[in-house]
Amino acid sequence: MIGTAQLNMKAGFTTMYIQASDFNGVIQEFNIAEAEQLQNPIPDLHFLNGIQVGLRYKFDVIMVDFTWENTLRKRDGFGETADGALFEREYFFNFNTLSLSLETRLTPNFHFSAGVGRRTFRIRREIGNSDKKINISKSDQYYLQVKPIFVISPYARTPLALSPFVIYPLSEIGLGGFREDLDLPSANSNERFVSFGLSLVYYYGGSVN
């Protein structure tokens, strides 16, 4: 049995859709408040893209998976003030994630994974027209995650897999710092950021079955 143990490294790309009605409500509140100045309002935040890397230890049909993932998106709005000056708000949104999952092989081409993780949601804003950014807010969430894994080439030297996933956070993130930076009135705004996504992953270190 010990001889069946195997270590795989993995690297890939992730695209993620977040449910963020309350968060996008804050953005729309800002767009309405600054409608006279904004020629291009700040768009809603839904999709984030990024990379993932990790390690997977396989023992027979059970695997333990450790993954780091970073997804991000920029949203900006701009216009002109009454005196002709440029009016711009440029924000950078980022989820930085660590997760631990148990994975089981059901068939050579289909695995199923469930796990827990912790992710940090950070909002930064660019200062004027410079390349420097300031932190607006930074919050942590613990979450549950499930994902089916469709292994396209299970016996190849570098197997390829597609993994749709669902993330359900166990807590909400306060949006007070974001509201304050947008110069909006104080309000009890929170968002859970339930997430759905798809990862394209390459494994290194031999077959995944």
Sequence and secondary structure as in RCSB ss.txt:
>XXXX:A:sequence
MIGTAQLNMKAGFTTMYIQASDFNGVIQEFNIAEAEQLQNPIPDLHFLNGIQVGLRYKFDVIMVDFTWENTLRKR
DGFGETADGALFEREYFFNFNTLSLSLETRLTPNFHFSAGVGRRTFRIRREIGNSDKKINISKSDQYYLQVKPIF
VISPYARTPLALSPFVIYPLSEIGLGGFREDLDLPSANSNERFVSFGLSLVYYYGGSVN
>XXXX:A:secstr
 GGG EEEEEEEEEEEEE  HHHHHHHHHHHHHTTTTEEE      EEEEEEEEEEEEETTEEEEEEEEEEEEEE
EEEEE TTS EEEEEEEEEEEEEEEEEEEEEETTEEEEEEEEEEEEEEEEE TTSS EEEEEEEEEEEEEEEEEE
ES TTSSS EEEEEEEEEESS EE HHHHHHTT      EE   EEEEEEEEEESS   
